[in-house]
Amino acid sequence: MNKSWNILFLAGLFEIGWVVGLKHADSILTWVLTAVAIYLSMHLLVLASQKLPVGTAYAVFAGMGTTGTVILEMAVFGEPFRLIKIILILVLLGGVVGLKLVTDKEAGEHRA
């Protein structure tokens, strides 16, 4: 895995953090941590997009955020488990993995 994909993966993790933070923040500290996660996720997405195709980078970023948020909500915060959610997450992940595979074959990283 190259550096830009690693940066994009980290951006996706911070996206999960801020989305969950928006729902569950209840103190100054948790709001500050949510704001930091927002900044870091967007900053890292911009960095990754400088080398990766923007459409692919954003699709992977959004897919990771959606998948991670839904799974975290079910696993940690008591959101009801529904089989249809898992099936749709698997479809989403298939698209994200497909985009990464196609990007590596067709374009790889853009040269800055």
C-alpha positions in Angstrom: 0.0 0.0 0.0 1.4 3.4 -0.8 1.5 6.5 1.3 -1.5 8.3 -0.2 -3.8 5.3 0.4 -2.5 5.1 4.0 -3.3 8.8 4.5 -6.7 8.3 3.0 -7.3 5.4 5.3 -6.4 7.5 8.3 -8.7 10.3 7.1 -11.5 7.8 7.0 -10.8 6.8 10.6 -11.0 10.4 11.7 -14.2 10.8 9.7 -15.8 8.0 11.7 -14.6 9.7 14.9 -16.2 13.0 14.1 -19.5 11.6 12.8 -19.9 9.6 16.0 -18.7 12.6 18.0 -21.4 14.8 16.6 -24.0 12.4 17.9 -22.5 11.6 21.3 -20.5 14.7 22.3 -21.8 16.0 25.7 -18.9 18.0 27.2 -16.4 20.6 26.1 -13.7 18.0 25.8 -15.7 15.7 23.5 -16.8 18.7 21.3 -13.1 19.8 21.0 -12.1 16.3 20.1 -14.9 16.2 17.5 -13.7 19.5 16.0 -10.1 18.2 15.9 -11.3 15.0 14.1 -13.2 17.1 11.6 -10.1 19.1 10.8 -7.8 16.1 10.6 -10.2 14.1 8.4 -10.6 16.9 5.9 -6.9 17.9 5.9 -5.8 14.3 5.3 -8.4 13.9 2.6 -7.0 16.9 0.8 -3.5 15.5 1.2 -4.5 12.2 -0.2 -6.4 13.8 -3.1 -3.2 15.6 -4.2 -1.9 12.2 -5.4 -5.0 10.1 -5.9 -7.9 10.8 -8.3 -10.3 13.0 -6.4 -13.4 11.1 -7.2 -11.9 7.8 -6.1 -10.4 9.3 -2.9 -13.7 10.9 -1.9 -15.7 7.7 -2.7 -13.3 5.6 -0.6 -13.4 8.2 2.2 -17.2 8.4 2.3 -17.5 4.6 2.1 -15.1 4.1 5.0 -16.9 6.7 7.0 -20.3 5.3 6.4 -19.3 1.7 7.0 -17.3 2.4 10.1 -20.0 4.6 11.6 -22.8 2.1 11.1 -20.6 -0.8 12.5 -19.5 1.3 15.5 -23.0 2.4 16.3 -24.2 -1.2 16.3 -21.2 -2.6 18.2 -20.7 0.1 20.8 -23.8 2.3 21.1 -26.6 -0.2 20.9 -28.0 0.6 17.4 -30.2 -2.4 16.4 -28.6 -5.0 14.2 -30.3 -5.5 10.9 -29.2 -7.9 8.3 -30.1 -5.6 5.5 -27.6 -3.0 6.9 -24.8 -5.6 6.8 -25.7 -6.6 3.2 -25.7 -3.0 2.1 -22.4 -2.3 3.8 -20.9 -5.3 2.0 -22.1 -3.9 -1.3 -20.6 -0.5 -0.4 -17.3 -2.1 0.6 -17.3 -4.1 -2.7 -17.5 -0.8 -4.6 -14.8 0.8 -2.5 -12.4 -2.2 -3.0 -13.3 -2.2 -6.7 -12.4 1.5 -7.0 -9.1 1.0 -5.4 -8.2 -2.0 -7.6 -9.2 -0.1 -10.8 -7.4 3.0 -9.7 -4.2 1.1 -9.1 -4.4 -0.5 -12.5 -5.4 2.5 -14.6 -4.0 5.6 -12.9 -2.0 4.8 -9.8 -0.9 8.0 -8.2 -0.9 11.3 -10.0 2.5 12.9 -10.2 2.6 16.3 -8.5 
